[in-house]
Structures are given as structure tokens and as C-alpha cells.
């Protein structure tokens, strides 16, 4: 009888050890899956932001080059109307895309700053369009200075918006995983 009692105690002890080991494995796997999910979320936000900003830069650079040519009187203002309209529409689409970006905690400030700068770029393009429309009107008269000022101000604001967007993309690239993720990555490297 004592042997069967000892056997039952040994079996119960083995079951308890197996349950404890199973619980420990489950806890580690659950934590690891959360850490991996957080890392993926950050990296996905960073990739999406970098892609968006690269397209924004290309659009702004293309429009800015043509606007600068008008500003320097090497291109007639009529020839940039389509570029300004297309760039303005693109900024609206990019702003919608930026609003849809989802990321880790702390990413909303970066996203909101990019959206704000895209709005600034839109306003800059509207300022350029205002100056361009004055220059192309039949009666420029004494408004040529206003037109040139609008084009120059819009052009410079467009460049400033582009640079600010690039800075915000760098902030997104600098978003870091939490200390738990870094600990887990160091431990399992």
C-alpha cells in the first residue's frame, strides 16, 4: 500500500511539474507573440510612412521645379496650371492616406504632424495658383508684384512643408520598440 501511495504522490508531483512547465512555456510564448506583434506594428508604420513620404517628396519636388521656373521667368505661368492642380489633388490624397496610418503608441503625433504639413503644402499650392492666375489674367496691371509675391511665398512654403515632412518621417524611423521588446531581442539574439 505504501508503494502505491508513493507512486500516486510521484505521479501527482510529475503532473504538477508538467503543468508548471506548460504554464511557463505558455507565458513565454504569449509574451513573445506580443513582442513580435509590437515589433511588426512599428516596422509596418515605419515602412508605410517612409513610402508615403517618398511619394510626397517626389510630387512636391516635381511641382516645385516647375513653380521655380515660373518664379524665375523661364516658364510661362500658363504651363504650370496642370502641375499645380495635380499636386494639390495629390496632397489631398496623401493627407487621407496619412490619416489612415496606424502605428504603435507615440506614432499618432508623427502621423498628425505629417497631415498638418500636407495641409500646409496644399495651402502653399493654392497660394501659387492665386499668383499664377493673376499673372495669366488679361489685366495684370499693378497686381504683378502681388502675383510674384504669391508665387514666391507659395514656393517657399511648399519647400518648408517638404522639409518638415521629411523630418517627421525621420521621427517615425526613430520610433523604438518598448524595453520589453529590446530585452527579448537581446536575450534571443
C-alpha positions, -999 to 999 in steps of 0.1 A, spaced: 0 0 0 28 24 8 43 17 -26 10 26 -44 7 58 -23 43 68 -32 35 61 -68 4 83 -66 25 111 -50 52 107 -77 26 108 -104 9 139 -89 43 155 -85 52 148 -121 18 162 -133 23 193 -112 58 198 -127 44 192 -162 16 217 -156 41 243 -142 64 238 -172 34 241 -196 23 273 -178 58 287 -180 60 279 -217 26 294 -224 36 326 -206 68 329 -225 51 322 -258 23 347 -251 48 374 -242 69 366 -272 39 368 -295 30 403 -281 66 415 -285 67 402 -321 34 419 -328 46 452 -314 78 450 -335 58 443 -366 34 471 -359 63 496 -355 81 483 -386 49 484 -406 43 520 -396 78 530 -404 77 513 -438 43 529 -447 55 563 -435 87 561 -455 68 551 -486 43 579 -482 70 605 -476 90 594 -506 59 598 -529 52 632 -512 87 643 -519 86 633 -555 53 652 -560 65 683 -542 99 683 -560 82 680 -594 58 708 -588 84 730 -571 108 727 -600 81 740 -624 69 767 -600 105 779 -596 108 781 -633 78 804 -633 92 824 -605 125 829 -624 105 838 -656 119 809 -676 85 792 -679 52 810 -687 26 807 -658 1 791 -681 22 760 -684 21 751 -647 -16 752 -641 -20 714 -646 10 707 -624 -3 728 -595 -37 713 -598 -23 678 -599 0 685 -569 -29 700 -549 -50 669 -556 -21 646 -547 -16 664 -513 -53 658 -505 -49 621 -513 -16 618 -493 -33 635 -464 -61 609 -465 -35 582 -467 -16 597 -438 -47 599 -416 -52 562 -422 -17 552 -409 -20 531 -378 10 526 -356 23 520 -321 18 543 -292 36 576 -299 30 573 -337 -1 594 -337 19 626 -330 41 618 -361 11 610 -382 -7 642 -372 23 663 -379 26 648 -414 -11 655 -420 -6 691 -408 24 696 -431 4 681 -461 -22 707 -453 5 734 -453 17 721 -487 -19 723 -501 -22 759 -489 12 767 -505 0 753 -538 -32 774 -535 -11 805 -529 9 796 -560 -23 791 -580 -35 825 -568 -4 842 -581 -4 822 -613 -40 831 -621 -32 868 -615 -3 866 -640 -24 848 -666 -53 872 -663 -58 897 -691 -55 927 -668 -24 922 -646 -20 960 -642 -5 968 -609 -10 933 -595 21 918 -609 40 924 -577 12 906 -558 13 877 -582 51 873 -579 49 876 -541 22 849 -540 42 826 -562 74 831 -542 56 827 -509 38 796 -520 70 781 -534 90 787 -502 61 773 -481 60 743 -503 97 737 -497 94 742 -460 65 717 -459 85 692 -477 115 695 -453 92 693 -423 75 661 -437 110 646 -442 119 655 -406 87 638 -394 95 607 -414 128 606 -396 109 607 -363 89 578 -374 120 559 -383 133 566 -348 103 551 -331 116 524 -309 102 492 -295 94 490 -258 121 480 -233 104 446 -231 109 440 -268 145 451 -267 152 428 -237 136 399 -255 155 407 -287 189 409 -268 181 377 -249 173 357 -280 199 371 -303 
